[in-house]
Amino acid sequence: MPGRSRGRLSVAGLLCFRPGLHAGLCYRLRRHTGRKGERRSLGETDYIRLLDGAHQLLKAPLIVLWDRLSTHNSKTMKALVAGRDWLTVVLLPGYAPDLNPVEGLWAHIKRSLANLAARTLSDLETLLRRRLKALQYRHGILGGFLADTGLTLDRPDGP
C-alpha cells in the first residue's frame, strides 16, 4: 500500500528552567524500524544521553522532575542516575500530568500536527524535528508550559 511505512518514532523532551534565564528545550528523537528484537520505545540509555547532553549544554547541575514511567524508575536507570553527582531526580506523584510541563509541550506539538498527513515515516520525522527546533526559539511558549502547571522556581526557604 503506498504511503504505508513500518516503524515508529519516539521522542523524549526536557524543558529547562533557571531563574532569570529563558526557558530551553532539549530533545532526542529515535526511529524504530520494526526489526525483530528491536526495542519499540526509548530505553534507559536514550534518556540518560538526553540528560548528559543537557548537562553539557547547560553546564550546570540538573534537577529533573520525572513521571513514573517504568523506564524512569528501573534499577538500570537508578544506577545510571547514581553515577552522576550533578543529577538529582524527583519523581512526580503517581498520575500527575498537570504537574509535568513536558505534557504541555507534547499537547502543543500534537495540535500542530493534527491536520497533517505525512506520506512516510521520514516525512513525519522531518516535520517533527522542524516543529521541535522552532519551539527551541519560542522561550515565551516554553515558559508557559511551566506556568500552566502552577509550579514555580522559587525556593521554599527564601527568595
N, C-alpha and C positions, 0 to 999 in steps of 0.2 A: 504494500500500500504506500503510495507516495507521501512523503512528509512524516511517515512514521519512523520513529527512532528508538532504538533500545538505549537505555541508560537514564541517568538522573543526575541532578545537580544537588549538592549540599552546600550550604553556606553558613558560616559562623561569623558573628559580628561582635565587636567590642566597642561600646561607646565610652569615650574617655573624658572625664570631667576633672578639672582642677580649679580651685578658687582663683578668680582673677584672670583666667585664660579662656580662650574659645574652646568649645566642645570639639572633640575629634572623633573620628571613626576609623577603626582598623577592621579589616575583614579578610577572610580566607574562603575561597571557593574551591570546591573539589568536584570533579566529574567522575561519575561512576558509570562504567561501560556495560555492566551487566554480565561480566565474565564470571564463569564458575569459580566459586571460592572467594570472590572479591567482596569486601565489606560494602554494605549498601548505605552506610551513613558515615559521619565523621567519627573518628576514634580519638583516643586519648592523645596520641602523638599530633593529630591535627590541631586539637585545642591547645596543647602546650606550645606548639610552634606559633600559634596566634599570639599567645601571651608573651613568649620570648621576643617575637617581633615588636610587639607593643612596648615592651620594656626597653628594647634597643632604641626604638624611635623616640620614646618619651624621656629616656634617660632618668627615670625615677622609679621608686618602688611602686608597686601596684596593689591596690585593694580591690578585689574582684567580687562582685555580687553575682552569685550563681543560683540558677534554679536547681531543682533536684533531679535533673536528667541523670539517668543511671551512669552515663559516661563521666559526668562531672563528679560523681560520688563513688566511683570504683576504687578498688585497692590500688590499681595501677596509677590512677590519677592522683590519689593521695600521696603515693610515693614520689611521683614527679613533682608535685607541689612542694613536698617536704624538702626536696633538694634545691629549692630556690628561696634563699633567705630574703629576697626582695619582694616576694609574693605572699599576700595574705588573702585567703578565700573565706568569704562569709556566705553561708547558704541562706537563701530566702525560705520563708515558710513553705510548707507542702505544695499548695497550689496558690500562687500569688502573682499571676501575670500583670496585675495592676501595679505591682511594685517593681517590675522589671522594665527599665527604659528601652531595652532592646526589642521588647514586644511591640512597642510603638513604632520602632524602626521597621520591623517586618510588616506590620499592618500598612504603613505608608508605602513600602515597596510593592506589596501585593496590589494595593489600589492602583498604583501607577502602571501595573502590568495587566490589569483586569480585562481590558478590551483588545488586547494584542494577541495575535496568533503567530507564534514562531514556527517556521517550517521545519527547522531541525534543532537538535539539542545545541549545536554550535551557535545557531542564531539566538537561542534563548540565553546561552552563556554570555554572548557578546552584549546583549541587551541588559542583562542583569549587572554585568561589570560596569557598563556605562552609567546605569542608574546609581549604583553604589559610589562610583567615582564622583559623579556630580554632587551627591549628598555630602561628600567629604568637605566640600567648599561652602556648604549651607549651614554655617555654625548656629544660626538662629533656630533653624528647624531641629538640629541635633540637640540643642539646649532645651527645646520644647519637649522632647521625649522624656527628659529628666523632670521637667516641671509638671508634666502630666501625671507622674507617679506621686507627687506630693512630697518626695524626698528632697532633702537639701544637703548642701556640702558643709553646713555649719557644724562645728564641733559642739558636742553637748556640754563640754566643760568651759566654754568661753567663745569669744568672737571668731 
